[in-house]
């Protein structure tokens, strides 16, 4: 087995997000020449923290390889928020990245997330009160939902002000009753059109020909957002994202440029313990030890809620791996936390049953019948626990064995230098 991953890589989070995708992507780009990082799902709600010596950045839309000078393609399956993108470019410039926009290409079909979407998102979540679905409050779900039934604003429209104005007018009129009296506001349509014209003049907007050109870029790293357990079809409804988090979109692009499966490594990222930011089922949560793992980039958000932690749950992680159609290897992060004494889930206790695995994933169902039933099951699940080893090598071997997948990268801290290659394979 290779001591490092030098072919195409698809990076997915096997949990509820926040597992360390950004640090993993940064290390992959620093380790081996990479033609581009392709963001293939999600939007500006990403929070991918990268620490490289004295430089630190939480990536939201730019690819997490940017500190190495690697270019970014925001694919057509991403929701793009131009105002925040400009802020992030300024932040990267301050860190010494020369002309960040020169590293960026944006697919013309990508949906635009606007302040209108964000205000609507926040108003809806406020109205749900204690029944919130869980949200970053940035309007990503509203962006996708509007696109399913309307001619939604897209990146290409930023080059056609009259068309963009008509689309934004229709959006603003439809959202006005939701936003009214909520305390949330957004800029005028005229101001947004001006901002987006400037965006179109600044960024490189591309079409399908750019994806075809990826075949000439050499090695590609596909950076997922959020976590598979939040996937729009396989997550636990309704506490999910409006995004396909599994590798499907990335693999479709790779097939389109003629990459064979032997050229691709699907890398699943997991912490040494489980986390969840916001509402939804979390069987292994240990609220009595909430302060055990201090977080540099994850606090309590108005819409997300608190950052929750719990025991490593192989049942959920195996479910995520199946939802991905399997993964080729694991990136195991936060190994520096295991000396605090981490537990591992050995079974789910549901009603009068002891489960050593959970059902699914199920076929895609727009009514979410089986996903809703699984959510209800997880909400009444208790867990059986065992103590995990505090030795890093033994802990890594345990994870490989529990998930039936080799651990290819291991991180014992937040810095790029804390990440090492390993070839810990499941015991025979």
Secondary structure, DSSP 4 states (H G I P E B T S, - for coil): --SS--SEEEEEESSSS-SSHHHHHHHHHHHS--SEEEE-S--TT--EEEEETTEEEEESSS-TTGGGT--EEE-TTSEE-HHHHHHHHHHHHHTT-TTGGGGEEEETTSEEP-HHHHHHHHHHHHHHGGG-----SSSHHHHHHHHHHS---BGGGGG-HHHHHHHHHHHHHHHHHHHTTTT-----HHHHHHHHHHHHHHSEEE-HHHHHHGGGS-SEEEE--S-GGG-TTTS-TTS--SS--STHHHHHHHHHTT--GGGEEEEEEEESSEEEESSS--TTB-GGGTTSS--SS---BTTTB-EEEE-B-HHHHHHHHHHTT--SEEEEE-GGGGGGT-EEEEEEEETTEEESS--------TT-HHHHHHHHHHHT-EEEEEEPPSSHHHHHHHHHHHHTS-EEEEESSSBGGGEEEEEE----
